[in-house]
Amino acid sequence: MKFLKKVMHANLTCRQVEEFLMDYLEERLGFWKTLQFRVHLLMCPNCSKYFQEYKNTIALGKTLFENPDNEAAGKVPDELLEAIMSVKKGYRK
Ligand SMILES: [Zn+2]
């Protein structure tokens, strides 16, 4: 229980979660920060939603940019922009 308490007390703010998002996805956060990050996502519906949508957006971007035969190659696809916009709109602190 002591360990859990420590995690709770050292919890990240929503702003920090936003800042760590890229590092988390690229697995550059250490064990401790990763743990705090995941605990925050579990406790904070806003960040959890934001994280899910962010991940979807990245996946969508990768699909589009990794396929050179895609007609959207070379320009920013509307689909990706829309996804990014909807994430920004949906995220309220
Ligand atoms: Zn949060």
Backbone and ligand atoms as CSV (ligand in chain L), in Angstrom:
chain,resi,resn,atom,element,x,y,z
A,1,MET,N,N,0.832,-1.217,0.000
A,1,MET,CA,C,0.000,0.000,0.000
A,1,MET,C,C,0.858,1.255,0.000
A,2,LYS,N,N,2.000,1.157,0.636
A,2,LYS,CA,C,2.889,2.310,0.710
A,2,LYS,C,C,3.327,2.730,-0.695
A,3,PHE,N,N,3.624,1.733,-1.498
A,3,PHE,CA,C,4.063,1.980,-2.868
A,3,PHE,C,C,2.958,2.688,-3.658
A,4,LEU,N,N,1.747,2.198,-3.501
A,4,LEU,CA,C,0.602,2.769,-4.207
A,4,LEU,C,C,0.391,4.226,-3.807
A,5,LYS,N,N,0.527,4.483,-2.503
A,5,LYS,CA,C,0.373,5.841,-1.990
A,5,LYS,C,C,1.393,6.776,-2.619
A,6,LYS,N,N,2.592,6.273,-2.730
A,6,LYS,CA,C,3.669,7.058,-3.319
A,6,LYS,C,C,3.333,7.412,-4.764
A,7,VAL,N,N,2.802,6.442,-5.480
A,7,VAL,CA,C,2.424,6.671,-6.877
A,7,VAL,C,C,1.341,7.738,-6.959
A,8,MET,N,N,0.340,7.619,-6.103
A,8,MET,CA,C,-0.763,8.575,-6.108
A,8,MET,C,C,-0.273,9.992,-5.814
A,9,HIS,N,N,0.599,10.100,-4.835
A,9,HIS,CA,C,1.067,11.421,-4.424
A,9,HIS,C,C,1.943,12.071,-5.479
A,10,ALA,N,N,2.672,11.229,-6.195
A,10,ALA,CA,C,3.584,11.760,-7.201
A,10,ALA,C,C,2.895,11.858,-8.557
A,11,ASN,N,N,1.583,11.827,-8.542
A,11,ASN,CA,C,0.857,11.783,-9.807
A,11,ASN,C,C,1.136,13.013,-10.671
A,12,LEU,N,N,1.078,12.780,-11.953
A,12,LEU,CA,C,1.337,13.850,-12.911
A,12,LEU,C,C,0.110,14.746,-13.052
A,13,THR,N,N,0.341,15.951,-13.514
A,13,THR,CA,C,-0.773,16.808,-13.876
A,13,THR,C,C,-1.156,16.494,-15.324
A,14,CYS,N,N,-2.347,16.951,-15.715
A,14,CYS,CA,C,-2.809,16.720,-17.084
A,14,CYS,C,C,-1.836,17.348,-18.077
A,15,ARG,N,N,-1.274,18.467,-17.696
A,15,ARG,CA,C,-0.341,19.162,-18.566
A,15,ARG,C,C,0.929,18.334,-18.804
A,16,GLN,N,N,1.414,17.723,-17.731
A,16,GLN,CA,C,2.604,16.881,-17.851
A,16,GLN,C,C,2.327,15.660,-18.719
A,17,VAL,N,N,1.134,15.105,-18.556
A,17,VAL,CA,C,0.766,13.946,-19.371
A,17,VAL,C,C,0.816,14.323,-20.851
A,18,GLU,N,N,0.312,15.500,-21.144
A,18,GLU,CA,C,0.329,16.002,-22.511
A,18,GLU,C,C,1.771,16.122,-23.012
A,19,GLU,N,N,2.645,16.622,-22.151
A,19,GLU,CA,C,4.053,16.796,-22.523
A,19,GLU,C,C,4.777,15.470,-22.706
A,20,PHE,N,N,4.396,14.469,-21.891
A,20,PHE,CA,C,5.101,13.181,-21.927
A,20,PHE,C,C,4.568,12.235,-22.991
A,21,LEU,N,N,3.490,12.637,-23.637
A,21,LEU,CA,C,2.797,11.738,-24.550
A,21,LEU,C,C,3.715,11.142,-25.612
A,22,MET,N,N,4.464,12.011,-26.288
A,22,MET,CA,C,5.359,11.543,-27.349
A,22,MET,C,C,6.418,10.599,-26.790
A,23,ASP,N,N,7.021,11.007,-25.668
A,23,ASP,CA,C,8.055,10.183,-25.045
A,23,ASP,C,C,7.498,8.832,-24.628
A,24,TYR,N,N,6.278,8.841,-24.134
A,24,TYR,CA,C,5.665,7.589,-23.720
A,24,TYR,C,C,5.492,6.657,-24.912
A,25,LEU,N,N,4.955,7.214,-25.993
A,25,LEU,CA,C,4.694,6.389,-27.176
A,25,LEU,C,C,5.991,5.871,-27.790
A,26,GLU,N,N,7.063,6.636,-27.633
A,26,GLU,CA,C,8.352,6.195,-28.165
A,26,GLU,C,C,9.172,5.465,-27.110
A,27,GLU,N,N,8.550,5.185,-25.994
A,27,GLU,CA,C,9.149,4.418,-24.887
A,27,GLU,C,C,10.449,5.039,-24.385
A,28,ARG,N,N,10.420,6.359,-24.268
A,28,ARG,CA,C,11.601,7.068,-23.766
A,28,ARG,C,C,11.465,7.473,-22.315
A,29,LEU,N,N,10.274,7.245,-21.742
A,29,LEU,CA,C,10.109,7.536,-20.317
A,29,LEU,C,C,10.704,6.376,-19.534
A,30,GLY,N,N,11.272,6.667,-18.405
A,30,GLY,CA,C,11.785,5.582,-17.571
A,30,GLY,C,C,10.630,4.833,-16.916
A,31,PHE,N,N,10.969,3.832,-16.145
A,31,PHE,CA,C,9.955,3.009,-15.490
A,31,PHE,C,C,9.008,3.840,-14.623
A,32,TRP,N,N,9.579,4.716,-13.829
A,32,TRP,CA,C,8.804,5.496,-12.860
A,32,TRP,C,C,7.817,6.433,-13.562
A,33,LYS,N,N,8.298,7.146,-14.543
A,33,LYS,CA,C,7.437,8.082,-15.276
A,33,LYS,C,C,6.359,7.346,-16.056
A,34,THR,N,N,6.740,6.207,-16.645
A,34,THR,CA,C,5.764,5.399,-17.375
A,34,THR,C,C,4.646,4.961,-16.444
A,35,LEU,N,N,5.035,4.549,-15.257
A,35,LEU,CA,C,4.047,4.116,-14.261
A,35,LEU,C,C,3.120,5.277,-13.899
A,36,GLN,N,N,3.705,6.431,-13.615
A,36,GLN,CA,C,2.900,7.604,-13.258
A,36,GLN,C,C,1.959,7.985,-14.395
A,37,PHE,N,N,2.498,7.913,-15.595
A,37,PHE,CA,C,1.722,8.233,-16.785
A,37,PHE,C,C,0.495,7.332,-16.874
A,38,ARG,N,N,0.719,6.022,-16.697
A,38,ARG,CA,C,-0.372,5.062,-16.830
A,38,ARG,C,C,-1.380,5.216,-15.699
A,39,VAL,N,N,-0.883,5.518,-14.495
A,39,VAL,CA,C,-1.792,5.721,-13.368
A,39,VAL,C,C,-2.686,6.934,-13.634
A,40,HIS,N,N,-2.084,7.991,-14.165
A,40,HIS,CA,C,-2.867,9.182,-14.469
A,40,HIS,C,C,-3.949,8.863,-15.502
A,41,LEU,N,N,-3.595,8.112,-16.525
A,41,LEU,CA,C,-4.575,7.755,-17.551
A,41,LEU,C,C,-5.737,6.967,-16.958
A,42,LEU,N,N,-5.415,6.105,-15.987
A,42,LEU,CA,C,-6.461,5.294,-15.363
A,42,LEU,C,C,-7.419,6.164,-14.549
A,43,MET,N,N,-6.890,7.222,-13.950
A,43,MET,CA,C,-7.696,8.025,-13.043
A,43,MET,C,C,-8.333,9.235,-13.717
A,44,CYS,N,N,-7.857,9.580,-14.897
A,44,CYS,CA,C,-8.311,10.818,-15.514
A,44,CYS,C,C,-8.969,10.517,-16.867
A,45,PRO,N,N,-10.291,10.578,-16.915
A,45,PRO,CA,C,-11.010,10.255,-18.162
A,45,PRO,C,C,-10.630,11.181,-19.318
A,46,ASN,N,N,-10.356,12.443,-19.006
A,46,ASN,CA,C,-9.971,13.403,-20.048
A,46,ASN,C,C,-8.696,12.969,-20.757
A,47,CYS,N,N,-7.670,12.679,-19.960
A,47,CYS,CA,C,-6.376,12.300,-20.538
A,47,CYS,C,C,-6.468,10.939,-21.208
A,48,SER,N,N,-7.245,10.062,-20.631
A,48,SER,CA,C,-7.414,8.740,-21.204
A,48,SER,C,C,-8.025,8.846,-22.608
A,49,LYS,N,N,-9.018,9.705,-22.738
A,49,LYS,CA,C,-9.684,9.927,-24.023
A,49,LYS,C,C,-8.711,10.590,-25.004
A,50,TYR,N,N,-8.017,11.587,-24.515
A,50,TYR,CA,C,-7.042,12.308,-25.325
A,50,TYR,C,C,-5.964,11.353,-25.835
A,51,PHE,N,N,-5.490,10.495,-24.938
A,51,PHE,CA,C,-4.443,9.544,-25.279
A,51,PHE,C,C,-4.909,8.576,-26.370
A,52,GLN,N,N,-6.116,8.059,-26.205
A,52,GLN,CA,C,-6.665,7.139,-27.200
A,52,GLN,C,C,-6.764,7.796,-28.573
A,53,GLU,N,N,-7.276,9.011,-28.594
A,53,GLU,CA,C,-7.462,9.714,-29.858
A,53,GLU,C,C,-6.120,10.092,-30.477
A,54,TYR,N,N,-5.183,10.434,-29.619
A,54,TYR,CA,C,-3.836,10.768,-30.084
A,54,TYR,C,C,-3.196,9.560,-30.750
A,55,LYS,N,N,-3.351,8.402,-30.092
A,55,LYS,CA,C,-2.797,7.167,-30.639
A,55,LYS,C,C,-3.439,6.828,-31.990
A,56,ASN,N,N,-4.744,7.004,-32.075
A,56,ASN,CA,C,-5.453,6.743,-33.330
A,56,ASN,C,C,-4.959,7.665,-34.432
A,57,THR,N,N,-4.744,8.922,-34.066
A,57,THR,CA,C,-4.271,9.903,-35.046
A,57,THR,C,C,-2.898,9.513,-35.570
A,58,ILE,N,N,-2.018,9.088,-34.664
A,58,ILE,CA,C,-0.680,8.677,-35.071
A,58,ILE,C,C,-0.745,7.452,-35.976
A,59,ALA,N,N,-1.588,6.516,-35.609
A,59,ALA,CA,C,-1.750,5.299,-36.411
A,59,ALA,C,C,-2.247,5.659,-37.806
A,60,LEU,N,N,-3.197,6.580,-37.853
A,60,LEU,CA,C,-3.747,7.026,-39.130
A,60,LEU,C,C,-2.661,7.704,-39.962
A,61,GLY,N,N,-1.883,8.564,-39.324
A,61,GLY,CA,C,-0.801,9.258,-40.013
A,61,GLY,C,C,0.214,8.281,-40.579
A,62,LYS,N,N,0.555,7.263,-39.778
A,62,LYS,CA,C,1.531,6.272,-40.226
A,62,LYS,C,C,1.015,5.505,-41.426
A,63,THR,N,N,-0.235,5.106,-41.375
A,63,THR,CA,C,-0.828,4.351,-42.482
A,63,THR,C,C,-0.740,5.152,-43.766
A,64,LEU,N,N,-1.055,6.440,-43.657
A,64,LEU,CA,C,-1.083,7.280,-44.845
A,64,LEU,C,C,0.324,7.567,-45.364
A,65,PHE,N,N,1.250,7.840,-44.436
A,65,PHE,CA,C,2.579,8.267,-44.885
A,65,PHE,C,C,3.496,7.095,-45.238
A,66,GLU,N,N,3.202,5.914,-44.709
A,66,GLU,CA,C,4.070,4.782,-44.994
A,66,GLU,C,C,3.700,4.088,-46.292
A,67,ASN,N,N,2.641,4.526,-46.904
A,67,ASN,CA,C,2.226,3.932,-48.164
A,67,ASN,C,C,2.438,4.930,-49.307
A,68,PRO,N,N,3.528,4.790,-50.038
A,68,PRO,CA,C,3.863,5.779,-51.081
A,68,PRO,C,C,2.868,5.773,-52.239
A,69,ASP,N,N,2.118,4.688,-52.367
A,69,ASP,CA,C,1.147,4.618,-53.451
A,69,ASP,C,C,-0.159,5.321,-53.098
A,70,ASN,N,N,-0.254,5.677,-51.821
A,70,ASN,CA,C,-1.467,6.371,-51.386
A,70,ASN,C,C,-1.601,7.707,-52.119
A,71,GLU,N,N,-2.758,8.000,-52.585
A,71,GLU,CA,C,-2.960,9.243,-53.339
A,71,GLU,C,C,-2.714,10.486,-52.477
A,72,ALA,N,N,-2.738,10.291,-51.156
A,72,ALA,CA,C,-2.527,11.421,-50.253
A,72,ALA,C,C,-1.036,11.709,-50.031
A,73,ALA,N,N,-0.162,10.832,-50.515
A,73,ALA,CA,C,1.271,11.019,-50.305
A,73,ALA,C,C,1.736,12.355,-50.884
A,74,GLY,N,N,2.569,13.063,-50.099
A,74,GLY,CA,C,3.088,14.331,-50.601
A,74,GLY,C,C,2.305,15.522,-50.118
A,75,LYS,N,N,1.085,15.319,-49.691
A,75,LYS,CA,C,0.331,16.419,-49.098
A,75,LYS,C,C,-0.298,15.947,-47.801
A,76,VAL,N,N,-0.696,16.892,-46.983
A,76,VAL,CA,C,-1.326,16.523,-45.719
A,76,VAL,C,C,-2.778,16.143,-45.997
A,77,PRO,N,N,-3.130,14.910,-45.717
A,77,PRO,CA,C,-4.488,14.475,-46.022
A,77,PRO,C,C,-5.534,15.113,-45.108
A,78,ASP,N,N,-6.660,15.446,-45.688
A,78,ASP,CA,C,-7.757,16.052,-44.922
A,78,ASP,C,C,-8.161,15.176,-43.745
A,79,GLU,N,N,-8.146,13.871,-44.006
A,79,GLU,CA,C,-8.548,12.920,-42.979
A,79,GLU,C,C,-7.701,13.071,-41.718
A,80,LEU,N,N,-6.398,13.255,-41.926
A,80,LEU,CA,C,-5.483,13.401,-40.791
A,80,LEU,C,C,-5.731,14.722,-40.069
A,81,LEU,N,N,-5.897,15.791,-40.834
A,81,LEU,CA,C,-6.164,17.099,-40.242
A,81,LEU,C,C,-7.444,17.066,-39.413
A,82,GLU,N,N,-8.467,16.431,-39.970
A,82,GLU,CA,C,-9.736,16.330,-39.251
A,82,GLU,C,C,-9.564,15.578,-37.944
A,83,ALA,N,N,-8.788,14.505,-38.001
A,83,ALA,CA,C,-8.553,13.715,-36.795
A,83,ALA,C,C,-7.843,14.556,-35.742
A,84,ILE,N,N,-6.849,15.332,-36.168
A,84,ILE,CA,C,-6.114,16.184,-35.234
A,84,ILE,C,C,-7.028,17.250,-34.646
A,85,MET,N,N,-7.832,17.858,-35.497
A,85,MET,CA,C,-8.752,18.892,-35.023
A,85,MET,C,C,-9.738,18.347,-34.006
A,86,SER,N,N,-10.255,17.149,-34.268
A,86,SER,CA,C,-11.254,16.604,-33.357
A,86,SER,C,C,-10.634,16.248,-32.015
A,87,VAL,N,N,-9.360,15.864,-32.022
A,87,VAL,CA,C,-8.672,15.597,-30.755
A,87,VAL,C,C,-8.546,16.898,-29.967
A,88,LYS,N,N,-8.118,17.962,-30.628
A,88,LYS,CA,C,-7.934,19.237,-29.947
A,88,LYS,C,C,-9.243,19.759,-29.386
A,89,LYS,N,N,-10.306,19.628,-30.194
A,89,LYS,CA,C,-11.619,20.117,-29.756
A,89,LYS,C,C,-12.154,19.337,-28.583
A,90,GLY,N,N,-11.925,18.015,-28.616
A,90,GLY,CA,C,-12.498,17.142,-27.599
A,90,GLY,C,C,-11.756,17.190,-26.272
A,91,TYR,N,N,-10.573,17.782,-26.265
A,91,TYR,CA,C,-9.762,17.754,-25.060
A,91,TYR,C,C,-9.957,19.013,-24.232
A,92,ARG,N,N,-10.633,18.860,-23.098
A,92,ARG,CA,C,-10.863,19.967,-22.179
A,92,ARG,C,C,-10.182,19.681,-20.855
A,93,LYS,N,N,-9.524,20.667,-20.314
A,93,LYS,CA,C,-8.863,20.477,-19.025
A,93,LYS,C,C,-9.856,20.662,-17.889
L,1,ZN,ZN,ZN,-5.447,14.234,-16.810
